[in-house]
């Protein structure tokens, strides 16, 4: 489910985490060569991502658990 990024913070290991409009959070790590998110490296480029939507896996899971089983 798509949710808007409302802010960022760093976890205990100093990895960047996006706080989403639903209240859940999602790591947004830059780990080349697997994941390229150079935009997390500076405050300016992180600020440009405020308001962008990310898929919230927690909301997806909750929706799946709430849907009727067939």
N, C-alpha and C positions, 0 to 999 in steps of 0.2 A: 504494500500500500504506500503510495507516495505521500511523503510528509515534508514540510518546509524546514530548512535549517534556520534556527533562531539564534544560536550562538555556538561558540567553541570553548573547550577547556582542555587542559592536559591531565591525563591520568597519572598514577603514581610512578609509572615508568616513562613519563614525559612524552607519551604518544598523544596525538591530537584526536579529540572526540567531538563529534557534532551533536549538539542538543537539538532535538527535533520538536516540532510544534505539538506532537502528541505526548510529549514528556519523556519519551524514550531517547536513548543515545546510541550513537554508532561510531565506531572507530573509523577514522579517515587517514590511514597510514600511507606514507610514501615509502614503498619497499620495492625498488627496482631489483630485478627485472620483472617480478610478478605483478606489481601494482605501481602505476605511475600517477602520483598525485602531488606533483611539485607545488601546486597551489597551496598546500598546507604549510609550507616552509616559511612564509612571511605573513605578518599581520595584514598587510595590504591585500594580498591575494586571497587570504581567508575571508576578509571583509567583503570581497567581491562575490563570494559564494553565499552570503546571507540571503535568504529568500529562495534559494535554489531548492528543488525537491530531490530527496533521496528516497529509495525504497526502504521502508521500516520493516525489518524481518520480524520484530516483536509483534507489530500490528498484523502482519500476514499470518503469523502463527495463531494469534488470538482469533482472527477471522475464521481460520480453518477449524479451530477447536469449537467455535460457536455454530458452525454450519451443521445442518442436519445430516446424519449419516444415512446413506442409502444402501 
